[in-house]
Amino acid sequence: MSDQELARDLGFLEAYTLGLGTMIGAGIFVLPGIVAASAGPASMVSFVIGGMVALLAALSLSELATGMPKAGGSYYYVNHALGSFFGTIVGWGMWAGLMFATAFYMLGFGQYLLDQPSDALTVILAGLVMASLLVAINYRGVKETGSLQNVIVIALVGLILVFIAVGLLNIDPSLLDPFVREGEGWPVVAATAGTVFVTFIGFEVIATSAEEIKNPGRNLPLSMIAAVVTPTILYVLVMLVSTGTLPVPELAASDVPVADVAAVAAGTFGAVTVGGFTVEFAVIGSVVMITGAILATISSANASILSAARVNFAMGRDQILTNWLNQIHDRYRTPYRAILATGVVILALIASPLPIATLADVASFMFLITYALVHVAVIVLRRADPDEYEPDFRIPSVLYPIVPILGGLACIGVMLQMAWQVQAIGVGIVFVGITWYQFYAKEKAISTTLIGEAVAPAGEGVEGEDVYRVVVPVSNPETQRPLIKYAAASAASTEGDAELVAVNVIEVPPQTSPAQIEFEEERVENQRALLENARDIAEDLDVPVRTRAIVGRNAGETLLSVLGEENADHVLLGWAGERRRRDVLFGTTIDPLLERAPCDVTLVKDPTTSPDDIVTLAGEGPHAAASARRAGEIRRAFPDSTLTLFNVQPEPDIEDDIEIDPAELGHETITEVATAADLEDDEYEPRVIVSDDVRGTLVEAATEYDTICVGATGTSTVAQALYGSLPQTIVEQSQGTVIMARGENRAPRTFRQALIQRLGGSPSEVKPRES
């Protein structure tokens, strides 16, 4: 779908806490026992390795997110840069990884709730019940879950800090020796890094919020780095406290490891008596951490279910998955089928015989594949350098290409150290994705691979300033072809390079939430079909074309922003030919363009693919030359047509002493207009009529032709409302095509735009962009 740009109201702190909230969750409570059993005290090094791998991925994601802030995150970046084959692998991998992670969280929930092993029947049943409840909540779309999750995260951070502070006072250094388990060595530490990586898979939420972050070139990478470093430090300290408080065998055997560690650490403070009741601090510490673990596992699972459904949507948008999954519920406005499909698989994984550690490992394995390909995507986009890739943040030159190369190799290195069972399941999921691509997605998926350009850059094309760019908003399939042909005619009439930019805008009210916009599948499909058709038409005409799918609050303002971003020379769009409200002339979309667009503007009512007799009104108006230029372009595009430059002169005043030949004056005016429009003498026929009723004659004679070009009568809405609009009158009288042209209008910047630019921003930041 076209994604939307949201208000940039997230500063560094807000973005940082957003990412931190996704990673301070279930892993910190469930993993200590699992990783201690594998790597002992050295498991804290495993968290450092996992954090470093995540940090490298964060740098690459920061560049991609500011260069392509689209729904779908890593999936979108890989699919766009490497093509639908790798996009399918990553899409399936992310979906599977999130479902495996959710199953891991739910078994951890059952463990802490019941203090029993993860394979106990009661634990599995508890996980199934809670997972079903979370699926139902996401199905219904309870909005309050987001606010609740923020409260949970704040509480968890506080609990963990207290746990670390108390635990550090009670560490027994002898328990940390040997640091690396005898007979295991450092390879098992590297393998354990794969297990703990499941705790880092949530930092990408910052990247997917790039459009909402102020000064993203600075705040996005800083917040992502901080959001990775902070939990890494916390995880290392939790493992230090855990392995320094309980012997490794006891920690590994515990079903509620953090609660047991808290009980031992808090127990050193003895007990407290309140109102005749004595409560041991060991019990308080254990209960508090169990409560925190339950909240953390629920919070993490809920976020993963929502993220999995969003990956479904992104894949459906690119036709890798069937759009059946993306159906929006009529009442709840949620992608209920994607949520249900995700929920069914999660329930199956919870009930499966796979150990809880394996669920975590597979989730990590799939995201390590994803981030390895993310690093490749950065290199491909850097080398291909497509026009639309202009990241606000780039990996510093001293670190490029070291970061993506080292990051990709680190991901692969960790995966190679993981258990063969995990590798087998991960490769199996990749094989499912490849099979799905070969038999379903290959012929349907929208592929935008840039690998060829990265391997052998074409070196063709010119920078934006040297290209004559015509923007064509498209919204009606019936008028698309003639509009694009008219735009192509304009592009063909210029010397040098030219391109078309086909734009479709989905307009939404301010009350619509971003999530609802994101899942409006029917409108998205209509938008995609329009833009695909625009590409097909342009290919038929052998004209270079780019397409932009945009969601904006106001179509007119959105199109104005597009013209600025594209540095457009000409915008050509359809025109209904009627007034929408008493206070507008041509409609709320068109009026802002006529008044404020800095480039040529052309409105076309009832465009035809077979113009016959073309006439342009060649008067002394400010946009007569622009009208004649448009008419000449259409005449050249349709060689069988004819072009007439038409002028009406008033009858001379018989009392005037100076003799003036009005017909001669009319021909002189036509010649001046033709010269200004770069028309040759053999491209048009002049026609002059002398009449007392200039306006009436203009309208009556012009409507004899099937295609009429007329210059805009002015840029003031008030003036046109008071004195009437000639194009509007012609529209009302004509049965054919009416084209209204307005020339270039490089308006001075407003104070607001100048202020924003002076403060280091861009005037375009105040308006919606392509998403």
SULVENWO-V703631 format. One record per run of one state. SS is the DSSP state (a for helix, b for strand, c for the rest). FROM is the first residue (numbers start at 0). TO is the last residue. If there is no record, write none. Layout:
# SULVENWO-V703631
ss:SS from:FROM to:TO
ss:SS from:FROM to:TO
This chain:
# SULVENWO-V703631
ss:c from:0 to:2
ss:b from:3 to:3
ss:c from:4 to:8
ss:b from:9 to:9
ss:c from:10 to:10
ss:a from:11 to:22
ss:c from:23 to:25
ss:a from:26 to:66
ss:c from:67 to:72
ss:a from:73 to:81
ss:c from:82 to:82
ss:a from:83 to:113
ss:c from:114 to:119
ss:a from:120 to:139
ss:c from:140 to:142
ss:a from:143 to:167
ss:c from:168 to:171
ss:a from:172 to:175
ss:c from:176 to:184
ss:a from:185 to:199
ss:c from:200 to:202
ss:a from:203 to:206
ss:c from:207 to:208
ss:a from:209 to:211
ss:b from:212 to:212
ss:c from:213 to:214
ss:a from:215 to:244
ss:c from:245 to:246
ss:a from:247 to:252
ss:c from:253 to:255
ss:a from:256 to:266
ss:c from:267 to:269
ss:b from:270 to:273
ss:c from:274 to:275
ss:b from:276 to:279
ss:a from:280 to:316
ss:c from:317 to:321
ss:a from:322 to:325
ss:c from:326 to:334
ss:a from:335 to:350
ss:c from:351 to:354
ss:a from:355 to:383
ss:c from:384 to:400
ss:a from:401 to:416
ss:c from:417 to:418
ss:a from:419 to:440
ss:c from:441 to:449
ss:a from:450 to:454
ss:c from:455 to:462
ss:a from:463 to:465
ss:c from:466 to:466
ss:b from:467 to:472
ss:c from:473 to:475
ss:a from:476 to:491
ss:c from:492 to:496
ss:b from:497 to:506
ss:c from:507 to:512
ss:a from:513 to:517
ss:c from:518 to:519
ss:a from:520 to:539
ss:c from:540 to:543
ss:b from:544 to:551
ss:c from:552 to:553
ss:a from:554 to:565
ss:c from:566 to:568
ss:b from:569 to:573
ss:c from:574 to:586
ss:a from:587 to:595
ss:c from:596 to:598
ss:b from:599 to:604
ss:c from:605 to:611
ss:b from:612 to:616
ss:c from:617 to:622
ss:a from:623 to:636
ss:c from:637 to:640
ss:b from:641 to:649
ss:c from:650 to:660
ss:a from:661 to:675
ss:c from:676 to:679
ss:a from:680 to:682
ss:c from:683 to:683
ss:b from:684 to:690
ss:c from:691 to:692
ss:a from:693 to:701
ss:c from:702 to:705
ss:b from:706 to:710
ss:c from:711 to:715
ss:a from:716 to:722
ss:c from:723 to:724
ss:a from:725 to:732
ss:c from:733 to:735
ss:b from:736 to:741
ss:c from:742 to:749
ss:a from:750 to:757
ss:c from:758 to:761
ss:a from:762 to:765
ss:c from:766 to:768
ss:b from:769 to:769
ss:c from:770 to:770
